[in-house]
Amino acid sequence: MRVEDETCEICGKPAKHFLFACFVCDSEECIQKAREQRGGPGGHQKKKWAEQMGKT
Ligand SMILES: [Zn+2]
């Protein structure tokens, strides 16, 4: 799996980075949103992420 083959999960453009467990492009806004989705105020999402980490 290469980053170049993936698309940004926020805006759908070609991905440049794999951050916070999702693919994002070069946009600061997309990186910010990715961070918020994974570790932001949404406690339930953070818990879900923690459970996924536990399985692997
Ligand atoms: Zn993007």
N, CA, C, O and the ligand as a Tripos MOL2 file, in Angstrom:
@<TRIPOS>MOLECULE
protein
  225   223    57     0     0
PROTEIN
NO_CHARGES

@<TRIPOS>ATOM
      1 N           0.8540   -1.1900    0.0000 N.3       1 MET1
      2 CA          0.0000    0.0000    0.0000 C.3       1 MET1
      3 C           0.8870    1.2360    0.0000 C.2       1 MET1
      4 O           1.6870    1.4440    0.9120 O.2       1 MET1
      5 N           0.7350    2.0440   -1.0270 N.am      2 ARG2
      6 CA          1.5370    3.2600   -1.1090 C.3       2 ARG2
      7 C           0.6560    4.4880   -0.9620 C.2       2 ARG2
      8 O          -0.5000    4.4900   -1.3840 O.2       2 ARG2
      9 N           1.1950    5.5070   -0.3740 N.am      3 VAL3
     10 CA          0.4460    6.7490   -0.1890 C.3       3 VAL3
     11 C           0.0220    7.3230   -1.5400 C.2       3 VAL3
     12 O          -1.0540    7.9070   -1.6710 O.2       3 VAL3
     13 N           0.8810    7.1480   -2.5370 N.am      4 GLU4
     14 CA          0.6120    7.7270   -3.8610 C.3       4 GLU4
     15 C          -0.6260    7.1190   -4.5230 C.2       4 GLU4
     16 O          -1.2460    7.7410   -5.3870 O.2       4 GLU4
     17 N          -0.9740    5.9150   -4.1170 N.am      5 ASP5
     18 CA         -2.1230    5.2380   -4.7080 C.3       5 ASP5
     19 C          -3.4400    5.5800   -4.0090 C.2       5 ASP5
     20 O          -4.5170    5.2000   -4.4670 O.2       5 ASP5
     21 N          -3.3330    6.2960   -2.9080 N.am      6 GLU6
     22 CA         -4.5250    6.5900   -2.1070 C.3       6 GLU6
     23 C          -5.0040    8.0140   -2.3610 C.2       6 GLU6
     24 O          -4.3090    8.8360   -2.9590 O.2       6 GLU6
     25 N          -6.2100    8.2720   -1.8860 N.am      7 THR7
     26 CA         -6.7550    9.6240   -1.9940 C.3       7 THR7
     27 C          -6.9760   10.2180   -0.6110 C.2       7 THR7
     28 O          -7.1910    9.5040    0.3690 O.2       7 THR7
     29 N          -6.9180   11.5240   -0.5600 N.am      8 CYS8
     30 CA         -7.1690   12.2410    0.6870 C.3       8 CYS8
     31 C          -8.5700   11.9110    1.1960 C.2       8 CYS8
     32 O          -9.5490   12.0260    0.4580 O.2       8 CYS8
     33 N          -8.6560   11.5050    2.4450 N.am      9 GLU9
     34 CA         -9.9540   11.1160    2.9950 C.3       9 GLU9
     35 C         -10.8320   12.3200    3.2940 C.2       9 GLU9
     36 O         -12.0200   12.1670    3.5770 O.2       9 GLU9
     37 N         -10.2660   13.4970    3.2360 N.am     10 ILE10
     38 CA        -11.0400   14.7030    3.5200 C.3      10 ILE10
     39 C         -11.5850   15.3100    2.2350 C.2      10 ILE10
     40 O         -12.7780   15.6000    2.1520 O.2      10 ILE10
     41 N         -10.7320   15.5070    1.2320 N.am     11 CYS11
     42 CA        -11.1670   16.2300    0.0320 C.3      11 CYS11
     43 C         -11.1320   15.3650   -1.2270 C.2      11 CYS11
     44 O         -11.6770   15.7680   -2.2540 O.2      11 CYS11
     45 N         -10.5110   14.1950   -1.1760 N.am     12 GLY12
     46 CA        -10.5290   13.2960   -2.3130 C.3      12 GLY12
     47 C          -9.4130   13.5000   -3.3220 C.2      12 GLY12
     48 O          -9.3480   12.7920   -4.3270 O.2      12 GLY12
     49 N          -8.5410   14.4510   -3.0670 N.am     13 LYS13
     50 CA         -7.3780   14.6360   -3.9370 C.3      13 LYS13
     51 C          -6.3510   13.5390   -3.6670 C.2      13 LYS13
     52 O          -6.4440   12.8440   -2.6550 O.2      13 LYS13
     53 N          -5.3800   13.3740   -4.5530 N.am     14 PRO14
     54 CA         -4.3390   12.3710   -4.3100 C.3      14 PRO14
     55 C          -3.6520   12.6090   -2.9690 C.2      14 PRO14
     56 O          -3.2950   13.7380   -2.6320 O.2      14 PRO14
     57 N          -3.4740   11.5470   -2.2230 N.am     15 ALA15
     58 CA         -2.8970   11.6710   -0.8860 C.3      15 ALA15
     59 C          -1.3950   11.9060   -0.9550 C.2      15 ALA15
     60 O          -0.7110   11.4330   -1.8620 O.2      15 ALA15
     61 N          -0.9090   12.6460    0.0210 N.am     16 LYS16
     62 CA          0.5280   12.9100    0.1310 C.3      16 LYS16
     63 C           1.1170   12.3620    1.4250 C.2      16 LYS16
     64 O           2.3160   12.1010    1.5230 O.2      16 LYS16
     65 N           0.2470   12.1960    2.4110 N.am     17 HIS17
     66 CA          0.7250   11.7780    3.7240 C.3      17 HIS17
     67 C          -0.2160   10.7470    4.3270 C.2      17 HIS17
     68 O          -1.3960   10.6780    3.9840 O.2      17 HIS17
     69 N           0.3280    9.9550    5.2230 N.am     18 PHE18
     70 CA         -0.5040    9.0740    6.0360 C.3      18 PHE18
     71 C          -0.3570    9.5400    7.4770 C.2      18 PHE18
     72 O           0.6440    9.2700    8.1400 O.2      18 PHE18
     73 N          -1.3840   10.2470    7.9420 N.am     19 LEU19
     74 CA         -1.3230   10.8590    9.2610 C.3      19 LEU19
     75 C          -2.5690   10.5120   10.0560 C.2      19 LEU19
     76 O          -3.6670   10.4330    9.5050 O.2      19 LEU19
     77 N          -2.3920   10.3060   11.3580 N.am     20 PHE20
     78 CA         -3.5390   10.0640   12.2360 C.3      20 PHE20
     79 C          -4.4000    8.9210   11.7070 C.2      20 PHE20
     80 O          -5.6260    8.9570   11.8110 O.2      20 PHE20
     81 N          -3.7580    7.9210   11.1470 N.am     21 ALA21
     82 CA         -4.4310    6.7160   10.6550 C.3      21 ALA21
     83 C          -5.3530    6.9890    9.4800 C.2      21 ALA21
     84 O          -6.2920    6.2250    9.2570 O.2      21 ALA21
     85 N          -5.1180    8.0480    8.7230 N.am     22 CYS22
     86 CA         -5.8520    8.2220    7.4780 C.3      22 CYS22
     87 C          -4.9930    8.9740    6.4630 C.2      22 CYS22
     88 O          -4.0270    9.6480    6.8190 O.2      22 CYS22
     89 N          -5.3660    8.8420    5.2050 N.am     23 PHE23
     90 CA         -4.6100    9.4850    4.1440 C.3      23 PHE23
     91 C          -5.0870   10.9180    3.9490 C.2      23 PHE23
     92 O          -6.2860   11.1970    3.9300 O.2      23 PHE23
     93 N          -4.1290   11.8110    3.8070 N.am     24 VAL24
     94 CA         -4.4620   13.2150    3.5760 C.3      24 VAL24
     95 C          -3.5330   13.7870    2.5060 C.2      24 VAL24
     96 O          -2.4400   13.2750    2.2660 O.2      24 VAL24
     97 N          -4.0020   14.8660    1.8710 N.am     25 CYS25
     98 CA         -3.1730   15.5560    0.8780 C.3      25 CYS25
     99 C          -2.2890   16.5850    1.5880 C.2      25 CYS25
    100 O          -2.1060   16.5310    2.8040 O.2      25 CYS25
    101 N          -1.7490   17.5140    0.8100 N.am     26 ASP26
    102 CA         -0.8360   18.4980    1.3830 C.3      26 ASP26
    103 C          -1.5470   19.6260    2.1330 C.2      26 ASP26
    104 O          -0.9020   20.4350    2.7980 O.2      26 ASP26
    105 N          -2.8510   19.6750    2.0270 N.am     27 SER27
    106 CA         -3.5880   20.7940    2.6030 C.3      27 SER27
    107 C          -3.5510   20.7990    4.1210 C.2      27 SER27
    108 O          -3.8540   19.7950    4.7670 O.2      27 SER27
    109 N          -3.1750   21.9410    4.6820 N.am     28 GLU28
    110 CA         -3.1860   22.0810    6.1370 C.3      28 GLU28
    111 C          -4.5770   21.7910    6.7010 C.2      28 GLU28
    112 O          -4.7250   21.1910    7.7660 O.2      28 GLU28
    113 N          -5.5800   22.2290    5.9640 N.am     29 GLU29
    114 CA         -6.9570   22.0570    6.4190 C.3      29 GLU29
    115 C          -7.3070   20.5720    6.5370 C.2      29 GLU29
    116 O          -7.9440   20.1510    7.5020 O.2      29 GLU29
    117 N          -6.8880   19.7950    5.5550 N.am     30 CYS30
    118 CA         -7.1710   18.3670    5.5820 C.3      30 CYS30
    119 C          -6.4070   17.6810    6.7120 C.2      30 CYS30
    120 O          -6.9430   16.8030    7.3870 O.2      30 CYS30
    121 N          -5.1810   18.0770    6.9100 N.am     31 ILE31
    122 CA         -4.3840   17.5070    8.0020 C.3      31 ILE31
    123 C          -5.0420   17.8150    9.3370 C.2      31 ILE31
    124 O          -5.1200   16.9690   10.2270 O.2      31 ILE31
    125 N          -5.5130   19.0510    9.4500 N.am     32 GLN32
    126 CA         -6.1850   19.4730   10.6820 C.3      32 GLN32
    127 C          -7.4370   18.6340   10.9210 C.2      32 GLN32
    128 O          -7.6860   18.1760   12.0360 O.2      32 GLN32
    129 N          -8.2070   18.4420    9.8790 N.am     33 LYS33
    130 CA         -9.4480   17.6720   10.0080 C.3      33 LYS33
    131 C          -9.1590   16.2180   10.3460 C.2      33 LYS33
    132 O          -9.8670   15.6010   11.1420 O.2      33 LYS33
    133 N          -8.1270   15.6830    9.7410 N.am     34 ALA34
    134 CA         -7.7510   14.3070   10.0460 C.3      34 ALA34
    135 C          -7.3930   14.1680   11.5180 C.2      34 ALA34
    136 O          -7.7590   13.1890   12.1690 O.2      34 ALA34
    137 N          -6.6770   15.1510   12.0300 N.am     35 ARG35
    138 CA         -6.3000   15.1260   13.4380 C.3      35 ARG35
    139 C          -7.5320   15.2160   14.3280 C.2      35 ARG35
    140 O          -7.6350   14.5160   15.3350 O.2      35 ARG35
    141 N          -8.4530   16.0730   13.9520 N.am     36 GLU36
    142 CA         -9.6720   16.2300   14.7530 C.3      36 GLU36
    143 C         -10.4960   14.9480   14.7580 C.2      36 GLU36
    144 O         -11.0590   14.5670   15.7840 O.2      36 GLU36
    145 N         -10.5630   14.2870   13.6040 N.am     37 GLN37
    146 CA        -11.3430   13.0500   13.5090 C.3      37 GLN37
    147 C         -10.7800   11.9660   14.4190 C.2      37 GLN37
    148 O         -11.5300   11.2080   15.0350 O.2      37 GLN37
    149 N          -9.4890   11.9000   14.4970 N.am     38 ARG38
    150 CA         -8.8690   10.7790   15.2130 C.3      38 ARG38
    151 C          -8.6280   11.0630   16.6890 C.2      38 ARG38
    152 O          -8.7630   10.1670   17.5220 O.2      38 ARG38
    153 N          -8.2840   12.2640   17.0120 N.am     39 GLY39
    154 CA         -7.9000   12.5010   18.3980 C.3      39 GLY39
    155 C          -8.5120   13.7490   18.9970 C.2      39 GLY39
    156 O          -8.0990   14.1940   20.0680 O.2      39 GLY39
    157 N          -9.4840   14.3110   18.3220 N.am     40 GLY40
    158 CA        -10.0670   15.5650   18.7780 C.3      40 GLY40
    159 C         -11.0800   15.3800   19.8940 C.2      40 GLY40
    160 O         -11.0580   14.3850   20.6190 O.2      40 GLY40
    161 N         -11.9570   16.3470   20.0170 N.am     41 PRO41
    162 CA        -12.9300   16.3480   21.1070 C.3      41 PRO41
    163 C         -13.8610   15.1450   21.0980 C.2      41 PRO41
    164 O         -14.4480   14.8220   22.1310 O.2      41 PRO41
    165 N         -14.0130   14.4730   19.9610 N.am     42 GLY42
    166 CA        -14.9160   13.3240   19.8880 C.3      42 GLY42
    167 C         -14.3790   12.1390   20.6690 C.2      42 GLY42
    168 O         -13.6270   11.3250   20.1320 O.2      42 GLY42
    169 N         -14.7530   12.0420   21.9050 N.am     43 GLY43
    170 CA        -14.1960   11.0040   22.7700 C.3      43 GLY43
    171 C         -14.5280    9.6060   22.3020 C.2      43 GLY43
    172 O         -13.7200    8.6910   22.4530 O.2      43 GLY43
    173 N         -15.7160    9.4300   21.7330 N.am     44 HIS44
    174 CA        -16.1200    8.1010   21.2890 C.3      44 HIS44
    175 C         -15.2420    7.6230   20.1360 C.2      44 HIS44
    176 O         -14.9450    6.4340   20.0180 O.2      44 HIS44
    177 N         -14.8290    8.5680   19.2860 N.am     45 GLN45
    178 CA        -13.9680    8.1910   18.1740 C.3      45 GLN45
    179 C         -12.5790    7.8110   18.6840 C.2      45 GLN45
    180 O         -11.9340    6.8980   18.1700 O.2      45 GLN45
    181 N         -12.1480    8.5260   19.6920 N.am     46 LYS46
    182 CA        -10.8490    8.2190   20.2730 C.3      46 LYS46
    183 C         -10.8730    6.8180   20.8770 C.2      46 LYS46
    184 O          -9.9110    6.0590   20.7590 O.2      46 LYS46
    185 N         -11.9920    6.4910   21.5270 N.am     47 LYS47
    186 CA        -12.1370    5.1710   22.1240 C.3      47 LYS47
    187 C         -12.1370    4.0890   21.0410 C.2      47 LYS47
    188 O         -11.5020    3.0440   21.1800 O.2      47 LYS47
    189 N         -12.8660    4.3690   19.9610 N.am     48 LYS48
    190 CA        -12.9180    3.4220   18.8470 C.3      48 LYS48
    191 C         -11.5120    3.1660   18.2990 C.2      48 LYS48
    192 O         -11.1310    2.0290   18.0180 O.2      48 LYS48
    193 N         -10.7620    4.2450   18.1590 N.am     49 TRP49
    194 CA         -9.3980    4.1460   17.6590 C.3      49 TRP49
    195 C          -8.5540    3.2920   18.6170 C.2      49 TRP49
    196 O          -7.7590    2.4580   18.1840 O.2      49 TRP49
    197 N          -8.7380    3.5080   19.8930 N.am     50 ALA50
    198 CA         -7.9750    2.7630   20.8820 C.3      50 ALA50
    199 C          -8.2830    1.2680   20.7870 C.2      50 ALA50
    200 O          -7.4010    0.4260   20.9590 O.2      50 ALA50
    201 N          -9.5460    0.9580   20.5120 N.am     51 GLU51
    202 CA         -9.9330   -0.4420   20.3760 C.3      51 GLU51
    203 C          -9.2810   -1.0830   19.1590 C.2      51 GLU51
    204 O          -8.8600   -2.2390   19.1980 O.2      51 GLU51
    205 N          -9.2050   -0.3080   18.0750 N.am     52 GLN52
    206 CA         -8.5570   -0.8130   16.8650 C.3      52 GLN52
    207 C          -7.0790   -1.0720   17.1140 C.2      52 GLN52
    208 O          -6.5140   -2.0510   16.6280 O.2      52 GLN52
    209 N          -6.4810   -0.2030   17.8590 N.am     53 MET53
    210 CA         -5.0600   -0.3630   18.1750 C.3      53 MET53
    211 C          -4.8480   -1.6280   19.0020 C.2      53 MET53
    212 O          -3.8490   -2.3300   18.8440 O.2      53 MET53
    213 N          -5.7940   -1.9000   19.8740 N.am     54 GLY54
    214 CA         -5.6810   -3.0590   20.7370 C.3      54 GLY54
    215 C          -5.7490   -4.3720   19.9730 C.2      54 GLY54
    216 O          -5.1520   -5.3650   20.3890 O.2      54 GLY54
    217 N          -6.4700   -4.3830   18.8630 N.am     55 LYS55
    218 CA         -6.6590   -5.6000   18.0950 C.3      55 LYS55
    219 C          -5.4040   -5.9810   17.2880 C.2      55 LYS55
    220 O          -5.1460   -7.1560   17.0270 O.2      55 LYS55
    221 N          -4.6490   -4.9710   16.9100 N.am     56 THR56
    222 CA         -3.5000   -5.2520   16.0390 C.3      56 THR56
    223 C          -2.2200   -5.5450   16.7880 C.2      56 THR56
    224 O          -1.1860   -5.7960   16.1700 O.2      56 THR56
    225 ZN         -7.1970   16.9230    1.1500 Zn       57 ZN57
@<TRIPOS>BOND
     1     1     2 1
     2     2     3 1
     3     3     4 2
     4     3     5 am
     5     5     6 1
     6     6     7 1
     7     7     8 2
     8     7     9 am
     9     9    10 1
    10    10    11 1
    11    11    12 2
    12    11    13 am
    13    13    14 1
    14    14    15 1
    15    15    16 2
    16    15    17 am
    17    17    18 1
    18    18    19 1
    19    19    20 2
    20    19    21 am
    21    21    22 1
    22    22    23 1
    23    23    24 2
    24    23    25 am
    25    25    26 1
    26    26    27 1
    27    27    28 2
    28    27    29 am
    29    29    30 1
    30    30    31 1
    31    31    32 2
    32    31    33 am
    33    33    34 1
    34    34    35 1
    35    35    36 2
    36    35    37 am
    37    37    38 1
    38    38    39 1
    39    39    40 2
    40    39    41 am
    41    41    42 1
    42    42    43 1
    43    43    44 2
    44    43    45 am
    45    45    46 1
    46    46    47 1
    47    47    48 2
    48    47    49 am
    49    49    50 1
    50    50    51 1
    51    51    52 2
    52    51    53 am
    53    53    54 1
    54    54    55 1
    55    55    56 2
    56    55    57 am
    57    57    58 1
    58    58    59 1
    59    59    60 2
    60    59    61 am
    61    61    62 1
    62    62    63 1
    63    63    64 2
    64    63    65 am
    65    65    66 1
    66    66    67 1
    67    67    68 2
    68    67    69 am
    69    69    70 1
    70    70    71 1
    71    71    72 2
    72    71    73 am
    73    73    74 1
    74    74    75 1
    75    75    76 2
    76    75    77 am
    77    77    78 1
    78    78    79 1
    79    79    80 2
    80    79    81 am
    81    81    82 1
    82    82    83 1
    83    83    84 2
    84    83    85 am
    85    85    86 1
    86    86    87 1
    87    87    88 2
    88    87    89 am
    89    89    90 1
    90    90    91 1
    91    91    92 2
    92    91    93 am
    93    93    94 1
    94    94    95 1
    95    95    96 2
    96    95    97 am
    97    97    98 1
    98    98    99 1
    99    99   100 2
   100    99   101 am
   101   101   102 1
   102   102   103 1
   103   103   104 2
   104   103   105 am
   105   105   106 1
   106   106   107 1
   107   107   108 2
   108   107   109 am
   109   109   110 1
   110   110   111 1
   111   111   112 2
   112   111   113 am
   113   113   114 1
   114   114   115 1
   115   115   116 2
   116   115   117 am
   117   117   118 1
   118   118   119 1
   119   119   120 2
   120   119   121 am
   121   121   122 1
   122   122   123 1
   123   123   124 2
   124   123   125 am
   125   125   126 1
   126   126   127 1
   127   127   128 2
   128   127   129 am
   129   129   130 1
   130   130   131 1
   131   131   132 2
   132   131   133 am
   133   133   134 1
   134   134   135 1
   135   135   136 2
   136   135   137 am
   137   137   138 1
   138   138   139 1
   139   139   140 2
   140   139   141 am
   141   141   142 1
   142   142   143 1
   143   143   144 2
   144   143   145 am
   145   145   146 1
   146   146   147 1
   147   147   148 2
   148   147   149 am
   149   149   150 1
   150   150   151 1
   151   151   152 2
   152   151   153 am
   153   153   154 1
   154   154   155 1
   155   155   156 2
   156   155   157 am
   157   157   158 1
   158   158   159 1
   159   159   160 2
   160   159   161 am
   161   161   162 1
   162   162   163 1
   163   163   164 2
   164   163   165 am
   165   165   166 1
   166   166   167 1
   167   167   168 2
   168   167   169 am
   169   169   170 1
   170   170   171 1
   171   171   172 2
   172   171   173 am
   173   173   174 1
   174   174   175 1
   175   175   176 2
   176   175   177 am
   177   177   178 1
   178   178   179 1
   179   179   180 2
   180   179   181 am
   181   181   182 1
   182   182   183 1
   183   183   184 2
   184   183   185 am
   185   185   186 1
   186   186   187 1
   187   187   188 2
   188   187   189 am
   189   189   190 1
   190   190   191 1
   191   191   192 2
   192   191   193 am
   193   193   194 1
   194   194   195 1
   195   195   196 2
   196   195   197 am
   197   197   198 1
   198   198   199 1
   199   199   200 2
   200   199   201 am
   201   201   202 1
   202   202   203 1
   203   203   204 2
   204   203   205 am
   205   205   206 1
   206   206   207 1
   207   207   208 2
   208   207   209 am
   209   209   210 1
   210   210   211 1
   211   211   212 2
   212   211   213 am
   213   213   214 1
   214   214   215 1
   215   215   216 2
   216   215   217 am
   217   217   218 1
   218   218   219 1
   219   219   220 2
   220   219   221 am
   221   221   222 1
   222   222   223 1
   223   223   224 2
@<TRIPOS>SUBSTRUCTURE
     1 MET1         2 RESIDUE 1 A MET
     2 ARG2         6 RESIDUE 1 A ARG
     3 VAL3        10 RESIDUE 1 A VAL
     4 GLU4        14 RESIDUE 1 A GLU
     5 ASP5        18 RESIDUE 1 A ASP
     6 GLU6        22 RESIDUE 1 A GLU
     7 THR7        26 RESIDUE 1 A THR
     8 CYS8        30 RESIDUE 1 A CYS
     9 GLU9        34 RESIDUE 1 A GLU
    10 ILE10       38 RESIDUE 1 A ILE
    11 CYS11       42 RESIDUE 1 A CYS
    12 GLY12       46 RESIDUE 1 A GLY
    13 LYS13       50 RESIDUE 1 A LYS
    14 PRO14       54 RESIDUE 1 A PRO
    15 ALA15       58 RESIDUE 1 A ALA
    16 LYS16       62 RESIDUE 1 A LYS
    17 HIS17       66 RESIDUE 1 A HIS
    18 PHE18       70 RESIDUE 1 A PHE
    19 LEU19       74 RESIDUE 1 A LEU
    20 PHE20       78 RESIDUE 1 A PHE
    21 ALA21       82 RESIDUE 1 A ALA
    22 CYS22       86 RESIDUE 1 A CYS
    23 PHE23       90 RESIDUE 1 A PHE
    24 VAL24       94 RESIDUE 1 A VAL
    25 CYS25       98 RESIDUE 1 A CYS
    26 ASP26      102 RESIDUE 1 A ASP
    27 SER27      106 RESIDUE 1 A SER
    28 GLU28      110 RESIDUE 1 A GLU
    29 GLU29      114 RESIDUE 1 A GLU
    30 CYS30      118 RESIDUE 1 A CYS
    31 ILE31      122 RESIDUE 1 A ILE
    32 GLN32      126 RESIDUE 1 A GLN
    33 LYS33      130 RESIDUE 1 A LYS
    34 ALA34      134 RESIDUE 1 A ALA
    35 ARG35      138 RESIDUE 1 A ARG
    36 GLU36      142 RESIDUE 1 A GLU
    37 GLN37      146 RESIDUE 1 A GLN
    38 ARG38      150 RESIDUE 1 A ARG
    39 GLY39      154 RESIDUE 1 A GLY
    40 GLY40      158 RESIDUE 1 A GLY
    41 PRO41      162 RESIDUE 1 A PRO
    42 GLY42      166 RESIDUE 1 A GLY
    43 GLY43      170 RESIDUE 1 A GLY
    44 HIS44      174 RESIDUE 1 A HIS
    45 GLN45      178 RESIDUE 1 A GLN
    46 LYS46      182 RESIDUE 1 A LYS
    47 LYS47      186 RESIDUE 1 A LYS
    48 LYS48      190 RESIDUE 1 A LYS
    49 TRP49      194 RESIDUE 1 A TRP
    50 ALA50      198 RESIDUE 1 A ALA
    51 GLU51      202 RESIDUE 1 A GLU
    52 GLN52      206 RESIDUE 1 A GLN
    53 MET53      210 RESIDUE 1 A MET
    54 GLY54      214 RESIDUE 1 A GLY
    55 LYS55      218 RESIDUE 1 A LYS
    56 THR56      222 RESIDUE 1 A THR
    57 ZN57       225 GROUP 0 **** ****
